[in-house]
Amino acid sequence: MSTTTPRLHPRRAGGAGLGLAAWALGIVFFLPIAWMALTSFHSEPDAAKNPPALGAALTLDGYREFFGTGGGASPWPALVNSTVASVASTLLVLLLAFPAAYALSIRPVKKWTDVLFFFLSTKMLPVVAGLLPIYLFAKNTGTLDNIWLLVVLYTSMNLPIAVWMMQSFLAEVPVAVIEAAQIDGAKLPTILARVVAPIALPGIAATALICFIFSWNELLFARVLAGVVAGTAPVFLTGFITSQGLFLAKVCAASLVVSLPVLAAGFAAQDKLVQGLSLGAVK
């Protein structure tokens, strides 16, 4: 009696291989974060050892120094400034990008492709090229070291990419649903708020998350235009690198704390992010 060895279907084998490759790639990208988290719980001498001391004793000294319990500067004003600038600019971007995307997708204006290209062309200017004019404008208007200046800048920086993203999302909204609402007597604000927005919610959430991340991580304008009053979390992090040396454990602890809001927002909205980013992928 002969026995046969079961063979995997080629498609299943290929899927298993892709799954293993995805897991391996995810681990590679996660290793720096895990290493940063482990280093943040080491003392400065152990964190500075080469090769690293994996079995070193764990301590919370880095976090104590970051939160100012050792007499250093408190990070809370910088964290609050980053939260205000990121949340306020993201809300403004959504309020401005949503009707603009509606006009460019569901009710397209003439030469709407040229309008989208104009939005995209605003991102082609290097940020450094616009730094000096913006600095002179802020200086002459007395808005240096003002958190609301950063809110306006972050809004203008993220608005083009938000319009591009939301235009592709709103293009998937069925026109028949909007026409039915118009027949029932709904006005444009009601249609946007109660018809279009719920359908395009995954795309709106994905756009909001990306704008929030861009605003939270922005450093150049915050470094030049903000100071003691309006300094953000990335600017606060740069203060740990001094002429006295690099305090690795403290920097890792600070980086992990500053990264937590972005990681938490991404984790909370991960399902909406995946749905939103794939909403316009298949026509």
N, C-alpha and C positions, 0 to 999 in steps of 0.2 A: 504494500500500500504506500502510495507516494503522498508526501505532504508538501504543501506550498506555503511559502512565506508571504504574508500579506504585504502589499506594497502601498506606499502612500500615493495618492493622486498627485500628479505634477502641480496642479493649482494649489492643493493643500500644502505641499512641501514648499512651494514658493511663498505662500502666505506665512508659514511658520518661519521661514528664513527672514522675511521682511519684518516679522514681529520681533525676532531676536535682534536684528540689526537696529530696530527702533529702540528697544530696551537698552542696548549697548550705547547707542548715541545719547539717550537720555541720561544714562549714568555718567558718561563723559562730561556732559554739560552740568550735571549736578555736583560733581566732585569738587570744583572750586568753591561752591557755596558751602558744602559740607566741611571742607578744609577751613574756610573762613570761620564757620561756626565753632569748630573745635579749637582753633587758635584763639578765639575770643575768650575761652575759658581757661587759658593758660596764663601763667605769670609772664612778665616781660622777659626775664632771662630764658625761660623755657621756650617762649615763642621765637626768640632770636637765635636759637641753636641751629646749627647746620652740620649734619642732617637733623631734621626736626625730631623732637622727642615726643613720640606718639603716646607713650605711657606716662607722661608727666602728670603731676597732680593738677586737679581742676580747681579753679578759683573764680570768684566774681569780682576781682579787683578791677578788671577792665571796664565792667559795667558801672561799678561804683565811681570810677574816675570820670567816665563819660557823663553820668548824671550829676556830676558836680559835688558829690559827697566828700571828695577829698580837697575841696576848696577851689576847684576850677570853675570855669564858666558853665552856666546851666544851659542845656540844649533846648529847653522847652520853648523859649521865644523863637528860635530858628525853626523848630518843628511846627509851631503854630503858624508862622509866616508861610512855610511851605504848604501847609494844609489850606490856608486862606487863598493863596495864589493859585493853587492847583484846582481846588473845588470851584472857586468863583470863575476862573477862566474857562473851565470845562462847561459850566452852566451857560455862560455867555456864548461859547462856541456852539452849543446845541441849539440855543434859541435863535442864533443867526443862521446856522447851517441848515436847519430843518426846513424852513420855508424856501431857502435858496435851492436846496436839493429837490424840493417839490416842484419848483418852477422849471428845473432843468431835466426832470424825469417824467413825472406824471402829466404836467402841463408844460411841455417844452417850449421855450422861447425860441425866437429866430436865431440861427447860428449858435445853438447851445454848445456845440463842440468847441467853437472858438472861445466861448466863455469859460469852459472847463480848462482849455489850454492856458488861458490867462491866469486862472487860479494856480495852475501848475507852474507857470513861469515865475510866479512870485517866490517859489521855493528854490529857484536856480541861483539866486543871489547868495553868495557866501555870507554867513552871519557876521563874520569879522568886518566885511565891507560896510555894513550898516551900523557898526558899533559906534564909530565916532560921531556921525550925525545925530544918532539917538542920544548919545551922551551930551552933546552940545545943546540939543533941544531940552533935555531934562534939566540941565544946569541953568539954562536961561528961563525956564518956567518954574524953577524951584521945586521940582518933583524928584530930585535925587534922594535916595534912601527912603523911598515911598513904596509901600507894598502894592498900592493900586496902580502904579506905573508898571510893575511887573505883571499885574493882572491884564492890563491892556496889551502889553507886549506878547504875553503868552496866548492871549485870544487871537491876535493878528497872526501869530506864527502857526497856530494849529487850525485856523479857519480853513485854509485851502485844502488841506488833507481831509478835513472833516466833510467838506462839501463833496469832494471826490468820492469818499467812501459812502456817504449817505445817498448820493445820486444813484449809485449802483444798487443800493439796498431798496430804495423807494421805487426803482424801475420794476421791481418784482411785485409791487402791490397791484392787485387786479383793478383795472379801471372800472369794471362793472360795479364793484362795491361802492366806489366813489360816486358814480352816476346814480346809483340807487339812493344814496344819501342826499344827493342834490334834488332828486325828484321828491323826496320826503320833506324838502324845504330847509335842509341843513346849510348853514353858511360856512364860509371857508375856515374860520377859526374852529368851528365845531367839527368839521371834517378832519382837520389836521389833528385835533386833540383826541377825538373819539373813534375815528375810523382808521386813519393812516398810521398814527403813532402806535396803537396796539399791534397792528400787523407787522410793522417794521421795528418792533421793540428789540429783537436780538441785534439788528444792525445798529440801532441807537446805542445799545449797551456796549457793543464792541467799539464804536466810535468814541464814546465817553471814556472808556477804559484806556484807549490808546492816547487820547488827549491828556488824560490825567497823568499817565506815565511820562509823557513828553514834558509836561509842565513840572512834575515833581523832580525829574532828573536834570533839568536845565541848570547850567552852571555859569556860562560865560556872561550873560546879561546880569544875572544875580550878583556875580562877583564884581563887576564893574559899576553897576548902577545902584547896588544896595550896599549898606554899611552896617552900622551897629543896630539900627532900628529895624530895617527890613531885610536883614540877612536871612537866607534860607538854609535848609539843612545841608545841601551840598557845599555851600560856602562854609558852614560850620565845620564840616569834615576836613576841609583843606587846612584849617587851623591846627590840626594835629601834626602836620609835617613842618617842623621848625628846624632852625639851625642847630638845635641841640640833638637832633637825631629823629629817627622814625620809631614811634612807640607802636609796635606791630599789634600787640594784643588789644590795646586801647582802640586802634584804628579798626580792627576787625569787629570789635564789639560795637563801635559807633556805626560802622557800615551795615551790620546786621540789623540794628535798631532802625536805621533810616530806611532800609529796604523792606521792613515789615509791612508798612502801609500798602506799598505796591504789590507785594506778594499776597497780602490779605485780599486786596481788591481783585486781583487776578483769580485767586482761588474762589472767591464768592461769585464771580461773574464768569467762570470758565465755561459753563454750558451756553450762556448767552454769547460769549465770545466765539465759540466754535460755530454756533448757528449763524451768527452775524457774518463771520468771515467767509463762510461757505454759502451764504445766501445768494450771492450773484455769481457763483462759480460755474453753475450749470444753467445754460439758457435753454 
